[in-house]
Amino acid sequence: MLIDFFYTLRSAKLPVSVKEYLTLLEALQAGVVGPRSDDAWSLDDFYNLSRLTLVKDEKHYDKFDRAFGAYFKGVEMVADFTKEIPADWLRNILDNELTPEQKAAIEKMGWDELMETLKKRLEEQKERHEGGSKWIGTGGTSPFGHGGYNPQGVRIGGAGKNKSAVKVWEQRAYKDYDDQQELGTRNIKVALRRLRKFAREGHDLELDLPDTIRSTAANAGYLDIKMVPERHNNVKVLLLMDVGGTMDEHIQRVEELFSAVKSEFKHLEFYYFHNCVYDFMWKNNRRRFAEKFPTLDIIRKYNRDYKLIFVGDATMSPYEILQPGGSVEYNNEEPGAEWIQRLTHAFPKHAWINPEPQGVWQYRQSINIIQQLISNRMYPLSLKGLEETMRLLSK
């Protein structure tokens, strides 16, 4: 059975060796994980053991998760959504399709009313609901739950469907972008090279052939070797990348961009954020709450000569940008707009790269707000958009 699992991981281009596979088999034979009291094997236990023995670098966790899921497809892992809300309430059975007229008739609440109403629902609700317009449930028009439609609400469990939630009731796991992703085309690298500026620095490491020829000729043919400092790319880039949520649709393209940036710029610093920048960012998505990097410290750490590049779809509730406490994950004291303005003021040469098709920008209120905050320096994640971004930053 597990030999096919091993080949599945290898086909996903994971660096898994036979020795590591044998270590997994030895651990299973030794009973490191085994049947529970009901004689059923825990897939979660096997997942943790196999990842521990087969994966030696955290950057491969995402590939492992996808390969594991592909091999064990159809086997669901038990997950506790929340201690306060029973998981049965959030089991989506109804897939209700509303007409445009019905959607237009649904009224949305303001921020304060939305938060206060959710508090009351949690106090009053005693059982599961689906297809309704009031209670926490699924498949209806209530602003609380998932699987239905409401122009503005709090998604509780489930997956995003209409991209209109202003708050999300769950702790979500994001994946680091893979900087080893192979590019489908070299054109992205070529576009990035417009920003590179070379300067001679360091020790005498490089032969200066023209000067050597001239000096040898002037020295009656006696060889006179001339050396010059090696040329290095001295452009400094600060890359801030949106991750998770609606950005999951753009993972491959962003990974290609990330790979290209890492190969083209020697002086690169990068951080992650979700939807909008707030008072902290992170470098490792699995430890984003344990290893925070305060945004103020980032602003103070890097000089004004860094080129600031945001990468994100800017698709979110306007509250996430303009409202204190608007973050979908925690109660931020200051609105995201304040932090974006601080960053753009600290790094005058800045731009925003958006993987969303440019044709939909005008229909997203949050994109329009971000564009205003960054003085319309937003460009699409396309070859033309990258060339325009590099041209702007190189001025």
C-alpha positions, -999 to 999 in steps of 0.1 A, spaced: 0 0 0 26 25 11 49 20 -19 23 38 -40 22 66 -14 60 69 -17 58 72 -55 30 97 -52 53 119 -32 81 114 -56 59 124 -85 50 156 -67 88 164 -69 93 160 -32 129 150 -23 119 118 -5 146 91 -3 142 53 1 160 56 35 134 80 47 106 57 35 122 28 54 123 50 85 86 55 82 80 17 78 101 11 109 82 36 129 49 20 119 62 -15 128 74 -2 162 39 11 169 47 48 170 11 53 158 -15 27 158 -52 19 163 -73 39 186 -97 23 211 -122 16 184 -96 -3 163 -96 25 137 -64 40 125 -61 78 129 -52 94 95 -41 125 114 -15 105 133 -2 89 101 -1 123 85 20 138 113 43 108 114 48 106 76 55 143 74 80 141 102 99 112 87 97 121 50 99 159 48 131 176 60 124 212 50 94 233 59 93 248 24 81 214 11 51 211 35 27 225 10 37 201 -17 35 172 8 0 183 19 -13 184 -17 3 150 -25 -11 135 7 -45 148 0 -44 134 -36 -34 100 -24 -59 97 4 -87 115 -15 -121 107 -2 -109 102 34 -120 132 55 -100 144 85 -119 152 116 -116 189 124 -131 209 153 -143 241 139 -148 259 172 -155 251 208 -185 275 209 -204 265 177 -212 228 171 -198 215 139 -232 200 129 -246 235 126 -221 242 99 -227 211 77 -238 225 44 -266 204 28 -284 230 8 -269 247 -22 -293 276 -28 -290 297 -59 -306 331 -57 -316 353 -86 -300 387 -91 -333 403 -79 -333 382 -47 -297 392 -40 -304 428 -45 -333 427 -20 -310 414 8 -300 443 30 -265 445 45 -257 456 81 -232 482 91 -201 472 110 -214 479 146 -248 464 139 -231 433 124 -209 426 154 -237 433 179 -261 411 161 -236 382 160 -232 385 198 -270 382 203 -273 352 179 -246 333 199 -265 340 231 -300 331 217 -294 302 192 -298 267 206 -300 244 175 -288 240 139 -304 260 111 -301 260 73 -316 280 45 -327 309 67 -322 346 69 -315 351 106 -296 323 125 -261 310 122 -264 283 96 -257 272 60 -272 278 25 -294 308 34 -292 346 34 -282 351 70 -251 372 75 -237 345 98 -226 311 85 -215 298 51 -226 283 19 -253 309 12 -254 345 2 -253 378 20 -237 410 7 -218 415 39 -214 391 68 -192 369 91 -182 336 75 -182 309 101 -165 277 90 -166 265 54 -149 280 24 -152 314 8 -178 315 -20 -189 350 -27 -159 369 -13 -181 392 8 -172 382 44 -160 411 66 -148 387 93 -139 350 95 -147 329 125 -118 304 124 -81 302 126 -69 295 91 -36 279 80 -17 295 52 12 282 31 45 299 25 50 306 -12 75 282 -27 106 301 -39 118 270 -58 89 271 -83 102 267 -118 91 295 -142 71 286 -172 88 314 -191 119 335 -187 101 366 -197 92 374 -160 129 375 -152 136 396 -182 110 421 -171 124 423 -136 159 430 -149 148 465 -159 151 474 -122 186 461 -117 215 485 -113 251 472 -111 280 487 -92 315 476 -86 322 467 -50 342 442 -30 376 427 -37 396 424 -69 378 392 -82 372 399 -119 396 402 -148 394 435 -166 402 422 -201 402 455 -221 425 472 -195 447 441 -195 451 442 -233 459 480 -233 483 477 -204 501 447 -220 505 465 -253 518 496 -236 543 474 -217 560 461 -248 541 429 -249 548 418 -213 517 405 -197 502 430 -173 470 416 -157 445 441 -144 417 432 -120 386 451 -110 360 446 -82 332 422 -93 300 439 -104 270 433 -81 233 442 -83 229 469 -57 191 473 -59 173 466 -26 138 452 -27 113 449 2 86 425 -10 53 423 10 30 394 -1 -7 388 6 -13 351 14 -44 330 21 -81 335 13 -87 348 -22 -50 347 -29 -52 309 -31 -65 313 -66 -32 329 -76 -6 307 -58 11 294 -90 16 328 -106 28 344 -73 52 316 -67 67 321 -102 71 358 -94 86 351 -60 111 327 -76 121 352 -102 125 380 -76 147 358 -54 170 349 -84 173 385 -97 178 406 -66 206 400 -42 193 424 -16 158 411 -10 137 411 21 102 397 22 72 394 46 37 380 45 4 397 54 -33 387 49 -56 410 29 -43 443 43 -11 453 62 -16 460 99 7 463 129 26 431 123 37 408 95 55 374 94 80 353 74 66 318 82 29 312 77 29 282 101 43 304 129 26 337 120 12 343 155 43 330 173 69 349 152 55 384 145 75 412 130 61 446 140 55 468 110 70 498 128 102 478 133 103 469 96 98 506 86 127 515 109 150 487 99 152 493 62 164 525 45 144 547 22 165 534 -8 145 501 -6 120 496 -34 87 486 -18 65 461 -37 31 449 -25 18 417 -41 -19 411 -35 -53 410 -50 -66 438 -28 -99 420 -26 -115 423 8 -142 441 27 -136 479 28 -139 476 66 -106 457 66 -89 488 52 -108 516 69 -121 503 102 -102 496 135 -109 460 143 -117 453 106 -92 425 102 -108 391 96 -84 375 121 -80 398 151 -90 432 164 -65 456 150 -62 489 169 -55 510 138 -70 506 103 -50 491 76 -51 524 56 -29 540 83 -2 513 79 -2 515 41 3 552 43 31 548 68 48 523 45 45 543 13 57 574 31 88 555 45 96 540 10 88 566 -16 95 542 -45 67 518 -42 42 499 -63 14 473 -60 13 442 -82 -22 427 -85 -28 392 -98 -65 398 -103 -75 406 -140 -74 443 -145 -109 442 -160 -125 435 -127 -107 462 -107 -134 488 -112 -160 465 -97 -141 459 -64 -145 487 -39 -115 476 -19 -92 478 -50 -103 513 -56 -95 523 -20 -61 507 -22 -54 524 -55 -61 558 -39 -39 550 -9 -9 542 -31 -15 570 -56 -27 547 -84 6 528 -85 -11 494 -90 -2 472 -120 -14 438 -131 6 406 -127 14 404 -164 46 409 -184 34 444 -195 24 452 -159 58 440 -145 76 461 -171 56 492 -161 63 485 -124 100 482 -130 101 513 -151 83 532 -123 106 520 -96 138 526 -115 131 563 -120 
